[in-house]
């Protein structure tokens, strides 16, 4: 089985199923490839992938989509940020200049833009601009430099217990 999976969820999701899959199907050879959404769609259409795990919704012909799960989005908030002590935060209260943001075009970031309607509101006041496709990198930057970042629910599973209070 050759499976394509987007890099923003691969490090969180694959450890949850790959050992059980191999154990329950010992004759199965599992080949997992981290690929961007466009590559997964293209390789599915050519038959080079048997299945893919991508973020939806997507509009494309020639590929069937079935939801596997839904996940919440959270803010990862630095202990230096005013929102740190709060249990919940409303979108209209956010200061987007404190937001560490994934690269435009990243599927998770596209979902954040669509659901939270923040595209075009990002104003970088920081003297450091960090362009990333890694949710983990953004988490570490929030921990070290301050600010906030959006993270998907699966990413909260790997947060150390001493940092769980940063999840809002």
LINNORMO-V646577 format. One line per field, one symbol per residue. ss: DSSP state (h for helix, s for strand, l for the rest). burial: I if it has 9 or more other ideal C-beta (glycine too) atoms within 8 Angstrom, else O. A space follows every 50 residues. Layout:
ss=???
burial=???
This chain:
ss=lsssslhhhhhhhhhhhhhhhhhhllllllssssllhhhhhhhhhhllll ssslllllllllllllllllllssssslllllllllllllhhhllhhhss lsllllhhhhhhhhhhlllllllllllllllsllhhhhhhhhhhhllsss sshhhhllllhhhhhhsl
burial=OIIIIIIIIIIIIIOOOIOOIIOOOOOOOIOIIOIOIOIIIOIIOOOOIO IIIIIOOIOOOOOOOOOOOOOOIIIIIIOOIOIIOOOOIOOOOIOIIIII OIIOOIIIIIIIIOOIOIOOOIOOOOOOOOOIOOIIIIIOIIOOOOIIII IIIIIIOOIOOOIIOIII
